[in-house]
Amino acid sequence: MHQANTERRSINSLRVIAVFVIVLAGGGVAYWWWHASIQPAHRVILPPEHAEQFALYNALNRGKRLLTDNQAEAALEIFEQIVIDDPDGPNGREADLCVAHALARIGRVDEARQRYARLDAAQGDEPDARAQLGAAEAYSWAGDHEKAVRELNRVINVFAEVQSDQCAEGLFTLARIHKQIDQSARARAALGRVIAEFPGLEGSNAASAGIEIDRLRVASAAEQETLVNDLKEFEVAAIDGDRPHWDRTTGPYLVTDKVTVPSGSVLTLSPGVTVRFGAEGELVVVGRLEANGTAEQPIDFISIQDDTARGWWPGLRFRSSADGAPSHIEHARIIGAEIGVGCEQGAVELRHVVVRHAVEVGVAVRADGVITATDSTIEDGANEGVQVTHGGALRLERVTVRNQHGPGVSLSVTHSPVSILDSRIERNGRAGLFFRDAVKGTVHGCRILGNRGTGILCRNDASPTLTGNIIQDNQGDGVHCLARCDVVIEINQITDNQGDGIVLDTKSGQTIRGNTIAKNTIGIRCRLGSDPAITGNRILDNRVAGVRLTDSAAPTLTGNILVGNGEAALQNHSPAAIHAENNYWGTADPEQIDRQIEDHADDASRGRVTYTPALSEPTTQPVR
């Protein structure tokens, strides 16, 4: 068809030349204007081609983390600078709202309310629920909780039909205020409204509300005191000696405050031991912990209430010497903590461990911590299953991370490459695996299944190697890489995802080789200058297209099978010329191959695709 359509191309060229010039001259401006001006003000929209926007976005998130950590003054300084640097852009508008949040938290409530009012008025005929909810909440920061409750209820009722996601946030805020003023029943009622009225919202609001209701189940200090008194004879106030030993015949053990295993000491727990924790109970290991149960007699670390309560105790914390022997936890259950296992320094080895119902993170590694987990399960948490931040090292082997309301595994700024091997990451509320901030590592032999977001998300210079995995049935893309990610994607099965199979969003040294990419929306989508080597893949039966190229993407395609893909095998919507020689298109007939390719022959603004010579039969083998 390329050879037969010389006349059609000439006509098309004459017809579209004016449009082509306009696109070249004005397309970039139009794209930026659409993103910066048309999108709703409460969303952070990142024009990926603008490096300064990435920097502003990262600063905005840094400020939000400080605000969450009750460092409002430091956060305020960051937010105010973003407003100055990006006054009319999306990050600036989001920062403007965050300035109001920070002002309220440091007691400058009148200023906060004035800013909320200005932001709300700026929306014109579409008032901003977040600004009005923030203004209502500000009363609580000034100590007027009753007025805050009245105003929150008013705003929630006004916006319930039109901005339901924000109203769910408002109900969580309402529950927090009721809890703060010891009105547990009313807090439960507010959370019950989330479950009844907003069950299907993104972020699993209804499920999160259920977890918060569980945490409110002990409604009074008197009930908590009764539970503690029942176990008072087993309470541990301190750990003495070099080798203390807890035996199941003298338990269960009760921890109601912070108890520390001191440096040089080794705390040993016998099989079958149960350790119960009060609301302030925390076990901090500066020495070592040897908690080795058996399959028949596991060791339990649970709340003082029961083994279904969530978030009622801080968790296990490891701050051991970096050059000492590791702590060990084997055949154990850690249930209902804020952070199940947290390691800031030293090493911890988990084997046959279940971490369940963690409210913040199931397993957290920070600073100089090292965690190795084998044959373990992390499930049913309210946020992330596994989190590595600010350093640390992680190895997961034959580990299942499932049913988290946030990402399954989130990795940011690690000291050494992470390893995730032969594991299952499934049915989590957002991405299955989230690599960012220059994280390197290997994901091999894993099943990334049924997550509500992308299967594997990479951004900000992350450089994982993904080999031999099954990435399937995720509600977002199979693999999505953006912001300078140097990723190797080899010998994976990436199938049946609701989004695209693979999305590459910036130029970097990506390699896509030997994969089966089938039954996604688009098999491989390259944009924003990405230029991977796409070699030896089976790109089959994707719903819209096998490969789509936009925004100056310029990959090379060699030795692939492209058969049965929706509208086209290859859509070159990029101005770049594309080399796609030596691929198999399901036929050796040039006219039939030409019908499967969209390029310059269909639109003169697009680059040409060179596909000859083409293979007459497939040469790649199915991924096993």
N, C-alpha and C positions, 0 to 999 in steps of 0.2 A: 504494500500500500504506500510505503514511502516512495518507491520507484514509480508508482502509477499516479501520484498526486501532485506532480510538478505544477500543473496548471492551477489546481485548487490552492496550492501554497501561495502562488503569485497573487491570486485574487485576495486570499486572506490577508496577505501582507499589506496590500494596498488599503484594505478596509480597516485594519486595526492600527495602522502606523500612528495615527493621531492619538489614539487611546494609549498606545505604548509610550509615547513621549510624555503624556500627562501622568501616567503611572510612575515613570522614572522620576519626573520632576516633583510630583506631589504626594506619592504614595506613602512615603515615610512620615510626612507631616500629618496626613490624614489618619494614619495608624495611631500616632501618638495622641492626636486630638481626641480620637474615639476612646482610647483607654483612659486619658486623664480627665476628660470632661463629661462623657456620657455615662460612665459607670457610676453606681451609687456611691455616695461619699463615705459610707461606713465600711467599704471594702478596700483592702490594700491591693492595688493593681500594680504589678511590676512590669514596666516595659523592658523586656530582657536585654534589648540592645543598648540600654543606658546603664553603664557601670555605676554611675552615681546613685541610681535608684536602688541598686542592690545594696550599696553601702547604707543608704537611708533606711531601707527595710531591715537590715541587720541591726542597726542602731535602735530602731523602733522595738524590735523583739527584745533586745538587751534591756531597754527601759522597762518593758512589761515584766520581765523576769525580776528586776529590782523591785517593782511595785508589788509583785506577788510575795516577795521576800520581806515586805514591810520596810523597804528602803526608799520611801517616797520622795525624800528630798533629792537623792541622787538621780532617781528616775525623772523627777521634774526637770532637772537641768538638761538631761538628754532630750526630753520631749520638746522643751522650749527651743533648743537648737535646731531640731528637725523642722519645727514650724517656721523658723527663720530661713532655713536652707531650701525649703520646699513649700512655700506658702500656699500655692494653688494646686499642688500635686496631690495624689492620693495618699502618700505617706504623711505629708504635712497635715492633711485633714484628719487622718486617724490620730496623729500625734496631738492635734489640737484638742480632741476629745480626751486623750490620755492626760493632758495637762490638767484638765478639770478634775479627773479622777485623783491625780496626785495632790492637787490643791486641797481637795476635801479631806484627804487622809492626813495632811499635816496641819489641819485646823483652820485653814483659810477658806471657810465654807462659803462666805458671801461671794468671794471672788469666783469660787467654783461654780456657784449657782448662776452668776452673771454670764460666765462662759458657756455653761450648758444652754442658757436661754438664747444666747447669740447663735450657737450652733443649730439649735432647733429652728429658730426663725430663718436661718439661711436656707433651709430646705423648702421654703415657700409653701406650696399647697400640699406637700407630703411631709408632715412633721416627723421628726426623728425620734423613734421610741427610745433608742439608747440614751440620747441626751436627756429626755424627760425622766427616764428611770434613774440616770445618774444624779439628776437634780433632786429626785425624791430620796435616794439613798444618802445624799449629803447631809440630810437632817440627822441621820443616825450617827454620823461622824462628829456632829456637834452635840450629841447626847440626847437629842429629842427623838427617841425611838418611836413614841406613839405617833408623832406627825409623819415620820418616815414610813411607818406602816400604812397610815391612811393614804399618803400620796402614792406609794407603790401600788396599793390595791386599785386606786383610781386609774393610774396609767395602764396597768395590766388589763383592766376591763375595757378601756378605750381601744387598745391596740390588739386585743386578743384575736380578732378576725383577720387583720391585715398584716401584722408583723409578729406572727406567732412564735418564731424562733427567739425574738428578743423578749417576748413575754415569758417564755420558759426561763430565760436567764433572770428575769425579774422575780419570778416565783422562788428560784433558788436564793436570791438575795433576801427576799421576804422571810424564807425559812431560816436563813442565817441570823437575821435580826431577832426573830422570835426565840431562837435557841440562845442567843446572847443574853436575853432578858428573862431566861428560864421559863419560856412558854413552849414546852416541848410538844404539847398536844396541837397547838396552832402551827408549829413548824411542820409536824407530820401532815397536817391538813393542807398546807401550801404545797408540800411535795406530792401529796396525793392528787392535787390538781394537775401537776405535771404529767403524772401517769394517766390520768383520765382524759385530759384535754390535748396533750401533745405527745402521743405515743410513738409517732413515726418520724420524729425529726432527726436530722443528721447530728451525730455526736452522742447518740444513745441517751437523750435526756431522760426518758422514762426509766431506763435501767439505772442510770446514775441516781435518780430520785429514790428508787428502791433501796439502793445501797445506803443513802443518807437516812432513810427511815429506819433501816436496821441499826444504824449508829445511835439513833434517838430512842431505841427500845428501852433502855434503862433511863427512865424519865426523871429521876430525882437523885439527889446526893444520898438520901436515906437508903434507897434501894441499893445503890452502889456500896454503901457502908455495910449493909447486911451481907452482901456477897463476900466482901473482904473478911468480915468477922467469922464467916463460916470456915475460912481457910487460914485464920490468923496463926494457928500453931505451926503452919508450914511456911510462914513468911521468911524470905531471905533478905536480910538487911545489908549484909556485906559478905565478901568472899575472903577468907583468910587462908594462909598457908600456900605452899608451893604447888601442891597437887590435890586440891579439893575434889571430892567425889560425891556425885548425887546418884542415889540408888532408888529404884522404884519402890522399894519396901518402906522407905521413909518419906515418901511424897504423898500427894502431888506438891510441888514447890510453888510458892507464891511470890511474885515480884511486883511490888506496888510503886517503886521508885527506881531511879537509875542505880543499877548494880554493876560494878566494874570487876572484870577479871584482870588483876593488875599485871604489869609487865613482869615476866619471869615465872608467872603461874600458869598452870595448865588445868582447866576445869574439865573433868571427865563426867559424862552422863552415861549411865548404863542403859541397855535396851529396855524399852517400856516406860521410861520416865516421862511424866507429864509436867510441864512448866506452864503455869497460868499467870497472866499479866493483867494488872489493873490499868486504868486509863493513863497513868504516868509511868507504868512499868517498862523498863528498858534494860536490856542486857548489852553492856558495852565490853568488847573483848580487846584489851590492850595486850594481854599475853596470848594464850591459845585456848581454843575450844575443841574438845574431842567428844562429839555427840554422835556415837555410832550405834544406831539401833539395828534391828533385823527386820526382815519381811514380816515375820510373825509378831515381833514386838517393836513397832516403830516408836520413835521419840516424838512427842507432841509439844509444840510451842503454840499456845492458843490463848484467847481472851479469857478473863475471869468469868465471863458470862457462859459461853458455850462455843462449840467449834463452828458455828454459823455466823457469829457476830463479825462485823467488818469495821476495821479502822479504829478499834478501841485500845490499841497499845502501839507504841512507837515502832517496835521491831528489834531485830538483832543488828548491832553495829560492830564493825571490825576496824580497829585502829592499831593493828599490831606492827611490830618492827618489820621493815621492808626486807631485812636480810635474815629473818627468822624462819622457822619451819611453818608450813601452812596449817591453818585450822581445818578440821574435817567435820562435815555433817553428812551422815549416811542413814538412809531409811528413816526419814523424819518428815513431819508435816508442820508447816509454818502457816498459820491460818489467821486471817483477820487483822494483820498489822497495817500500819500506815506504809512503811517500807519493810517488806519481808526480810530481805538480807541486804544490808548496805555495807560496802567495803570502801574505806577511804585510804587505807594503808595496810600493807601486808597482803597475804594470799589466803584465799578460802577455796576449798574444794567441796563441791556438792555432788552427791551421788545418790540416786534413788530418793530424791527430795521432791515433795509437793509443796508449792507455794500457792496459796489460794486466797482470794478475797482481799488482796492488798488494795488499799485505797489510793495511794500515790504511785508506787512502783513495786513490782514483785521483787526484782533483783536489781540493785543499783551499784554501779562501780564509778568511783570518782577519784581524782587526784592520783595517788600512787597505789591504788588498790588493784588487785588481780583476782578474778573469779574464774574458776573452771567448773562447769556444770556438765554432768554426764547422766544419761538415763533418768532425767528429771522432768517435771511438769510444772509449768507456771500458768495459772488459769484463773478466769473469772475475776479479774481485777478492774478497778474503776478508771485506770489511766493506762500507763505503759507497762508492758510485761517485763521487759529488760531495758535498762537505760545505762549508757556509758557517757559521761560528760567530764570535761576538764581533765582529761588524762585517763589513766587506767587501762587495763587490758582485760580481754574477755575471750573465752573459748567455750563454745557450746557444742556438745556432741550427743546425738540422739536425745535431744531435748524437745519437748512439745510446749509451744507458747500459743495459747488459744483463749478466745472469748474475752480479750481485753477490750475496754471501751476506747482506748487510744491505740497507738501503734503497737504491734507485737514487740518489736525490738527497735530501739532508737539509739543511734551511735553518733557521737559528736566529739571531736578532738581527743583521740586516743593516743597513748604513748607508743603503742606498737600495733601491728596489724591484727585485726580480730579474725577469729575462725569460727564459722558456723557450719557444722558438718552433720549430714544425715539427720536433720532435724525437721520438725513439722511446725510451720507458722501458719495458723489457720483461724478463720472466723474472727479476726480482730476488727475493732471499730473503725480504724483508719488504715494506713499502710501496714503491710505485713512486716517489712524491713525498711528502715529509714536511715540511710547513710548521709552524713553531711560534714562540712567543715574539715575537709582534707583527710577523712578517715580512709584507711586502706584495709584490705582484708580479703578473705576468701569465703564464698558461700558455695558449698559443694554438696550434691546429693540430697538436697532438701526438697520438701514439698511446701510450696507457698500457695495456699488454697483458700478460696472463699472469703478473702478479706474485704471489708466494705470500701476500702480505698484502693490505691495501687498496690500491686504485689510487692515490688521492690522500688523504692523511690530514692534517687541519688541527687544531691545538689551541692553546690559550693565546694568544688575541687575534690569531692569524694572519688575514690578510685578503687572500687572493689572488683574482684574477679569472680564472675558467676559461671559455674560450670556444673553440668550434669543435674540440674534442678528441674522439677516439674512446677510450673507457675501457671495456675489454672483457676478458672471460675472466680476471679477477683472482680469486684464491681467497678474498679477503675481500670487503668492500664496494667499490662503485665509487668513491664519494666519502664520507668520514666526517669530520664537523666537530664538535668538542666544545670546551668551555671558551671561550665568548665569541668565536667566530669570525664575523666579518662578511664573508661570502663571496658572490660573485656567480657563479652557475653558469648559463651561457647557451649555447644552440645547440651542445650536445654530444650525442654518441651514447653512452649509458651502458647497455651491453647484456651479457647472458650472464655476469654476475658471480655467483660462488657465494653471496656474501652479498647484501645489499640494494643497490639502485642508488644511493640517496643517503640518508645518515643525518645528522640534525641534532640535536645534543645540548644546546643551551642557547639561551636567548632572545638574539637578536641581529638585526641588520638584513639577514638573508639574502634573496637573490633567486634564484628558480629559474624560468627563462624559456626557452621555445622549444627544449627538449631532447627527444630521443627516449630514453625510459627503458623498456627492454623486456627480458623474459626473465631478470630477476633474481629473488631470493626475494621481496622486497617492493620495489616501485618506489621509493617515498619513505617513509621512516620519520621522523616528527617526535616528539620527546619532551622532557621536562624543560623545558617552557615555551617551546620554540622556536615562532616565529610568522612563518615566511617568507611572502612573496607567491609563490604557485605559479601561474604564468600561461602559457598557450599551449603546454603540453607534450603530447607524445604518450606516454601511460602505458599500455603494451600488454603483454599476455601474460606478466605477472609471475606467478611460481608460486603465491604465497600471497595477495597482495593488491596492488592498485595503490598505495594510500596507507594507512598506518596511523598513528594519532595516539594517544599515551599521555602520562601525567604532565603534564596541563594544557597540552599543546601546543595552539596555536590559530592555525593558518595560515589564509589565505584562498585559495580555489581558483577561478580564473576562466579560461574559454576553453580548457580542457584537453580532450583526448580520453582517456577511461578505458574501455578495451574489452578483454575477454578475460582479465581478471586473476583467477585462482584462486578463492579463497573469496569475495572481495568487491572491488568497485572502490574503496570507501572504508570503512575501519574506524575509527570514532571511539570509541576506548576512553578518551578524555579527558573530564573533566567539562565542558569548555568547549563553548559553542555554536559551531558551525562554519558559516560562509557559503561555500557551494559553488554559487552561481548561475552560469548561463550556461556550463555545461560540456556536453560531448557524452558520453553514456553508452552509445552504441550503439543507442539507441532513444529515441523521444519518449514512450513509454507510461509514465505515472507509476508504475503498479504494477510494471512490469518494472525501472524505475530503483530503486524502493524495495527490491526484492529484492537489489540490489547494494550496499546501504548498511547498515552496522551502526551503530546509535546508540541513543538513548534508548528507541526502540521495542522494542529487544531487551534492554536492561538500564537500569534507571532511574538508575543511578549515572553513566551516560554523558550527554554533552550532545547536544542535537538538531542535526541537519544540515538546513540549509535549502538545497534544491537547485533550487527553482523560482524563476524560469523556467529551463528546461533548453533547450539547443540541439537543434534537430531534425536537424541535419546537422553534420559536422565542419567547422571553419573553419581549423584550423592546418595548416601544410604540413610534410611530412617534412623532417628535418634532412639536409642534404647534406654 
